[in-house]
Amino acid sequence: MQLDLKTIEALAPDQASLGAAAKLTKRSNWPRLEAHEKLDLLWGECQGSGSNPYRVVFDTADHGYKCTCPSRKFPCKHILALAWIGATTPTSFQPVDQTPEWVNDWLGRRRKGGTQPAQAPGASAGKSIDDASRPVESAPVEDTAAVERREAAQRRRAEETRNAVSAALDELDQWIADQLRLGLAGFVDACGERCRRIAARLVDLKATALAGRIDELPARLMSLRGEERPDAAIRELGKLVLLAKAWRAAPEDAELKRLVSTSETREQVLANADAVQVESDWEVLGEKIETRRDGLVSHATWLLDLNSGTPRFAMLLDFFPASAGRRSGAFVPGDRFKARLVFYPARHPLRALVAERLGDLPPRAWPAFVTGGASDPLSTCSDFRDSSPWLSEGPVILPAGVILLDERGDGWWQAADDQHGIALPVAGTLNQILLGVDLTATAAIWNGARLDLLASQSKMGRLDLS
């Protein structure tokens, strides 16, 4: 597996791609780097701007490649960076004897050439890997006065943002009071137009995240039965009031800023010394992909800690334009791997980033978690709500139970051997094969009205429900 920088230079579509690849050659950008010497393959996962890393594979023999990023340049910067690392620091790759399923899928679909293709004359013209790897010249040192002016401008912008968000929350309080005064029945019937107007106003006042939540409220209400909508509406309006009050009490709180205005970058989270870090064995429970009204697709991947005595979850959240089409995820439901996760600061940390992936793991059953059991199957979710009452949903591990249908054909999770008949409604369309199957444990998302099933354990093994 011999690679040299001149080959990478020739493969690059332009100088800009080389420059972008140079910035990705740091080991911290790659939670996973592995190599199969006999197959002449390098592969890895490169962390982009979202939570789900891009999957990258490169054939060092014939220079074939594949990346899951949406770039229209071939090869993209991730391919070039992977090959660059292979040429300069091959010891960064962990040698393995087996290839992951996604690499096998690529190998099965490609036509591998028998020999390495020759580079066309002048293929490196106008491109220089030396220029791309040359460090950027340091900016001139600012004098004290310039530094003070810049910091003063930053403080002024931060104050202006706080004032704008505060004004947005004042308008939100007035809007909620108006909805209650006019009556919940009228609000449910006209929530689409009413929510759009206040959401647009919140965007103008820099409460962007809160505006997105309100903009999605009509769709959440319409997914419920008519008789359930008023109760769901009053619960959500109450959560918005609590969130506004909490922000006013602590406008610099990282979790509240994330829910009201803007989120931290990946770099800021990783650099936060107070961020919770957990190195453990994780299972991919499932994913939830939703197209939002603002034209973005929300892609949430739910993980379960297999070494924790009580249920511990992690959510990897990514956003991308709906116009880009469905993106290939870096995780498949049922995958198990060892990794170090860094959680976004929160009262009950849930959203996380994969800082380092430490290898795949063989299948195994879930541990016997300590939960509230059938007497309180939503006990874990209650802990989330107690610490952060403005949350709209939370993950749970349900005890033994079955999935049944009522007279309307709607699905319900029914606790097994429960004399009190505890049952919870299930969202979405159910696979008829699941009906009546004895489930020893089930992972789901509870939104206050419905269970969104992710996965179950049964005598037949793991069942993917997402």
C-alpha positions in Angstrom: 0.0 0.0 0.0 2.5 2.6 -1.2 1.1 6.1 -1.6 3.0 9.3 -2.4 2.0 12.9 -2.3 2.5 13.4 -6.0 -0.2 10.8 -6.7 -2.6 12.6 -4.5 -1.7 15.9 -6.2 -2.5 14.4 -9.6 -5.8 12.9 -8.3 -7.0 16.2 -6.9 -9.6 18.0 -9.2 -8.1 21.4 -8.3 -5.9 23.4 -5.9 -8.8 24.3 -3.8 -9.6 20.7 -3.1 -6.0 20.1 -2.0 -6.1 23.1 0.3 -9.4 21.8 1.9 -7.9 18.3 2.2 -4.9 19.6 4.0 -7.1 21.0 6.8 -8.7 17.6 7.3 -5.4 15.6 7.8 -5.5 16.2 11.6 -6.2 12.9 13.4 -8.9 14.7 15.5 -11.1 15.0 12.4 -11.2 11.2 12.0 -13.0 9.2 14.8 -12.2 6.0 12.8 -9.2 5.1 10.6 -8.6 1.5 9.6 -6.6 -0.4 6.9 -6.7 -3.9 5.3 -3.2 -4.5 3.9 -4.0 -7.6 1.9 -6.9 -5.8 0.1 -5.0 -2.5 -0.3 -7.8 -0.6 1.3 -7.9 2.4 3.6 -11.2 3.6 5.1 -12.3 5.9 7.8 -15.0 8.2 9.2 -14.5 11.9 8.8 -16.4 14.3 11.1 -18.0 17.1 9.1 -20.2 19.9 10.3 -23.0 17.5 11.4 -23.1 14.8 14.0 -22.9 11.9 11.6 -19.5 11.5 10.1 -18.8 10.8 6.4 -17.7 7.3 5.4 -14.7 7.3 3.2 -12.9 4.4 1.5 -9.8 4.4 -0.8 -8.2 1.6 -2.8 -4.4 2.2 -2.8 -3.9 -0.2 -5.6 -6.0 1.4 -8.4 -7.1 4.6 -6.6 -10.8 3.8 -6.6 -12.7 5.6 -3.9 -16.1 6.3 -2.3 -17.4 9.0 0.1 -20.9 9.6 1.5 -20.5 13.4 1.4 -22.6 15.4 -1.1 -19.6 17.0 -2.8 -19.7 17.4 -6.6 -15.9 17.2 -6.9 -14.4 13.8 -7.5 -12.4 12.9 -5.6 -13.7 15.1 -2.8 -11.6 16.6 0.0 -12.3 13.7 2.3 -10.9 11.1 -0.1 -7.8 13.3 -0.7 -7.3 13.7 3.1 -7.6 10.0 3.8 -5.0 9.2 1.1 -2.8 12.1 2.4 -2.8 10.5 5.9 -2.1 7.2 4.4 0.9 8.6 2.5 2.4 10.6 5.4 1.4 8.8 8.6 0.3 5.3 7.8 0.6 4.3 11.4 -2.6 6.4 12.1 -4.6 3.5 10.6 -5.5 0.5 12.7 -4.7 -2.7 10.8 -7.7 -5.1 10.7 -8.5 -8.4 9.1 -12.2 -7.8 8.3 -13.9 -5.0 6.4 -17.1 -3.3 7.6 -20.4 -4.0 5.9 -20.4 -0.6 4.1 -17.0 -1.3 2.6 -18.1 -4.7 1.5 -21.1 -3.2 -0.1 -18.9 -0.8 -2.1 -16.5 -3.6 -3.1 -19.4 -5.7 -4.3 -20.7 -2.9 -6.6 -17.5 -1.5 -8.1 -15.5 -2.7 -11.0 -12.0 -2.8 -9.9 -9.3 -2.3 -12.5 -6.5 -4.8 -12.8 -3.7 -2.2 -12.8 -3.3 1.3 -11.5 -4.4 3.8 -14.1 -1.7 6.0 -15.6 -1.8 9.7 -14.9 -2.6 11.8 -17.8 0.3 14.2 -19.0 0.0 17.5 -17.1 -2.4 16.0 -14.5 -0.7 18.0 -11.8 -0.6 21.3 -13.8 -1.8 24.2 -11.7 -1.9 22.1 -8.5 0.7 22.0 -5.8 0.5 19.8 -2.7 3.4 21.8 -1.3 1.4 25.0 -1.5 -1.6 23.2 0.1 0.4 21.9 3.0 2.2 25.2 3.6 1.0 26.8 6.9 -1.1 29.9 6.5 0.9 33.0 7.4 0.1 34.3 10.8 -2.0 37.3 10.9 -0.2 40.5 12.1 -0.2 41.0 15.8 -2.9 43.4 16.8 -2.1 46.2 19.1 -3.8 46.5 22.5 -6.2 49.2 21.3 -7.3 47.0 18.3 -7.9 44.0 20.6 -10.0 46.1 23.0 -12.0 47.5 20.1 -12.7 44.0 18.7 -13.6 42.6 22.1 -15.9 45.6 22.8 -17.6 45.0 19.4 -18.1 41.3 20.3 -19.6 42.3 23.7 -21.9 44.8 22.0 -23.1 42.2 19.4 -23.8 39.7 22.2 -25.7 42.3 24.2 -27.8 43.2 21.1 -28.6 39.6 20.6 -29.7 39.1 24.2 -31.9 42.2 23.9 -33.4 40.9 20.7 -34.1 37.5 22.1 -35.6 39.0 25.3 -37.9 41.1 23.1 -38.8 37.9 21.1 -39.8 36.1 24.4 -41.9 39.1 25.4 -43.8 38.8 22.1 -44.1 35.1 22.6 -45.6 35.5 26.1 -48.2 38.0 24.6 -48.9 35.6 21.8 -49.5 32.7 24.1 -51.8 34.9 26.3 -53.8 35.8 23.1 -54.2 32.1 22.2 -55.6 31.3 25.6 -57.9 34.3 25.6 -59.3 33.3 22.2 -59.7 29.7 23.2 -57.8 26.5 22.5 -60.4 25.1 20.1 -59.9 28.1 17.8 -56.1 27.8 18.2 -56.1 24.2 17.1 -58.2 24.9 14.0 -56.0 27.9 13.0 -52.7 26.9 14.4 -50.9 26.7 11.0 -51.3 30.4 10.2 -51.0 31.6 13.8 -47.7 29.6 14.4 -46.2 30.8 11.1 -46.7 34.4 12.0 -45.2 34.3 15.4 -42.3 32.0 14.1 -41.5 34.6 11.5 -41.4 37.3 14.1 -39.1 35.2 16.4 -36.7 34.7 13.5 -36.5 38.5 13.0 -35.6 38.8 16.7 -32.9 36.1 16.5 -34.8 33.4 18.5 -34.2 31.0 15.6 -34.3 27.7 17.4 -37.5 28.6 19.2 -39.1 29.7 16.0 -38.4 26.3 14.4 -40.0 24.5 17.3 -43.2 26.6 17.0 -43.2 26.2 13.2 -43.3 22.4 13.7 -46.2 22.6 16.3 -49.1 22.3 13.8 -47.7 19.1 12.2 -47.3 17.6 15.7 -50.9 18.5 16.6 -52.3 17.2 13.3 -50.7 13.8 13.9 -52.9 13.3 17.0 -56.6 12.4 17.2 -58.9 15.4 17.3 -59.9 14.9 20.9 -56.2 14.8 21.9 -55.1 18.1 20.2 -56.3 20.7 22.8 -54.5 18.9 25.6 -51.4 18.6 23.5 -51.6 22.2 22.6 -51.8 23.4 26.2 -48.9 21.2 27.2 -46.7 22.6 24.5 -47.7 26.2 25.2 -46.9 25.6 28.9 -43.4 24.2 28.0 -42.8 27.3 25.9 -43.6 29.5 28.9 -41.3 27.5 31.2 -38.5 27.8 28.6 -38.9 31.5 28.3 -38.8 32.0 32.1 -35.7 29.8 32.4 -33.9 31.7 29.6 -34.6 35.1 31.3 -33.1 33.7 34.6 -30.0 32.4 32.8 -29.5 33.8 29.3 -26.0 32.5 29.1 -26.9 28.9 29.9 -25.6 26.8 27.0 -28.6 24.4 26.9 -31.2 27.3 27.0 -29.3 29.3 24.3 -29.3 26.1 22.2 -33.1 25.8 22.5 -33.9 29.4 22.0 -31.4 30.9 19.6 -28.3 29.1 18.3 -26.3 26.0 19.0 -22.6 25.6 19.6 -20.3 24.4 16.9 -18.6 21.0 17.1 -15.3 22.6 17.9 -16.8 24.5 20.8 -18.3 21.4 22.3 -15.1 19.4 22.0 -13.1 22.3 23.5 -15.4 22.6 26.4 -13.6 21.3 29.5 -16.9 20.9 31.4 -18.6 18.7 28.7 -19.5 15.2 29.8 -17.4 12.5 28.1 -18.3 8.9 28.1 -16.2 6.1 26.7 -18.3 2.9 26.5 -19.8 0.2 24.2 -22.7 1.6 22.2 -25.5 0.1 20.1 -27.3 2.0 17.4 -31.0 1.8 18.4 -32.4 3.5 15.3 -32.8 6.7 13.5 -35.6 9.3 13.0 -35.5 11.4 9.8 -38.0 14.3 9.5 -38.3 17.0 6.8 -38.9 20.3 8.5 -41.0 23.3 7.3 -37.8 25.4 6.9 -36.5 23.1 4.2 -34.0 21.2 6.4 -34.0 17.5 7.1 -33.4 16.5 10.7 -31.5 13.2 11.1 -31.4 11.9 14.6 -29.5 8.7 15.4 -30.2 7.2 18.8 -27.5 5.2 20.7 -27.7 3.0 23.9 -24.9 2.6 26.4 -24.5 -1.1 26.8 -22.2 -0.8 29.9 -24.5 1.4 32.1 -26.5 -0.1 34.9 -29.4 2.3 34.2 -30.5 3.3 30.7 -28.2 5.9 29.2 -28.9 7.3 25.8 -27.1 9.5 23.3 -28.5 11.3 20.3 -26.4 12.3 17.3 -28.2 15.1 15.5 -27.6 16.3 12.0 -29.3 18.8 9.6 -29.0 19.1 5.9 -31.0 20.6 3.0 -34.0 18.6 1.8 -32.9 19.4 -1.7 -29.7 17.4 -1.2 -31.8 14.2 -1.0 -31.3 11.4 1.5 -27.8 11.1 2.7 -26.0 7.9 3.6 -25.6 7.7 7.3 -22.5 6.5 9.1 -24.5 4.2 11.4 -26.8 1.3 10.8 -29.5 0.2 13.3 -28.0 -2.7 15.3 -24.4 -1.7 14.9 -22.3 -2.0 18.0 -19.0 -0.2 18.6 -16.7 1.2 21.3 -16.4 5.0 21.2 -15.8 8.1 23.2 -18.7 10.5 23.1 -18.7 14.1 24.1 -22.1 15.4 25.2 -23.5 18.9 24.7 -23.8 20.7 28.1 -27.3 20.2 29.5 -29.1 19.4 32.7 -29.6 15.9 31.4 -27.0 15.4 28.7 -28.4 13.6 25.7 -27.2 15.2 22.4 -23.6 14.1 21.7 -20.8 13.9 19.2 -18.5 10.9 18.4 -15.1 12.2 19.4 -13.3 8.9 18.7 -14.5 5.6 17.4 -12.5 2.7 18.9 -13.6 -0.3 16.9 -16.6 -2.5 16.1 -18.1 -5.0 18.6 -19.9 -8.4 18.1 -23.7 -8.7 18.8 -24.8 -8.9 22.4 -28.0 -8.7 24.3 -28.9 -5.5 26.2 -28.0 -5.6 29.9 -30.7 -5.9 32.6 -31.2 -2.2 33.2 -32.5 -0.9 36.6 -35.8 0.9 35.7 -39.1 1.6 37.2 -40.4 -1.6 35.7 -44.0 -2.1 34.7 -45.2 0.0 37.7 -43.7 3.1 36.0 -42.5 2.3 32.5 -41.9 6.1 31.8 -39.7 6.6 34.9 -36.6 7.4 32.8 -38.5 9.9 30.8 -39.8 11.5 34.0 -36.3 12.1 35.1 -35.7 14.1 31.9 -38.8 16.1 32.4 -38.0 16.9 36.1 -34.7 18.4 35.2 -35.8 20.1 31.9 -39.6 20.5 31.8 -39.5 22.3 28.5 -38.4 19.1 26.6 -40.9 17.8 24.2 -39.7 14.1 24.1 -37.4 11.7 25.9 -36.1 8.2 25.4 -37.2 5.2 27.5 -36.5 1.5 28.0 -39.8 -0.3 28.5 -39.9 -3.6 30.4 -41.4 -6.9 29.1 -44.5 -6.4 27.0 -46.4 -6.9 23.7 -47.7 -4.8 20.9 -51.5 -5.1 20.4 -54.2 -3.3 18.3 -57.3 -1.7 19.7 -60.8 -1.7 18.0 -59.7 1.3 15.8 -56.6 -0.5 14.5 -54.2 1.7 16.5 -51.2 0.1 18.1 -50.5 -0.1 21.9 -47.6 -1.3 23.9 -49.0 -3.5 26.7 -47.0 -4.4 29.8 -46.7 -8.1 30.3 -48.2 -9.7 33.4 -49.5 -6.3 34.7 -52.6 -6.5 36.7 -53.3 -2.8 36.3 -53.3 -3.1 32.5 -50.7 -0.4 31.9 -50.7 0.4 28.1 -49.2 3.2 26.0 -50.2 4.2 22.5 -47.7 3.7 19.6 -47.1 6.2 16.8 -47.0 5.3 13.1 -47.9 2.2 11.2 -47.0 -1.1 12.8 -45.5 -4.2 11.2 -48.1 -6.8 11.6 -45.4 -9.4 12.4 -44.8 -7.7 15.7 -48.3 -8.2 17.0 -48.4 -10.5 20.0 -44.6 -11.1 20.0 -43.2 -11.3 23.6 -40.8 -8.4 23.9 -38.3 -8.7 26.8 -37.3 -5.0 26.5 -38.2 -2.1 24.1 -36.4 1.2 23.4 -38.7 4.1 22.3 -39.1 7.8 22.3 -42.0 9.2 24.4 -43.4 12.5 23.3 -46.1 12.8 25.9 -48.8 11.3 23.7 -47.2 8.4 21.7 -44.3 6.0 21.7 -42.0 6.2 18.7 -40.5 2.6 18.7 -36.8 2.2 18.0 -35.8 -1.4 18.8 -36.8 -4.4 20.9 -35.2 -7.5 22.4 -37.1 -10.7 22.1 -36.6 -14.5 22.1 -36.0 -14.1 18.3 -33.2 -11.7 18.9 -33.0 -8.0 18.2 -35.9 -6.3 16.3 -35.4 -3.1 14.4 -38.6 -1.0 14.8 -37.4 2.5 13.6 
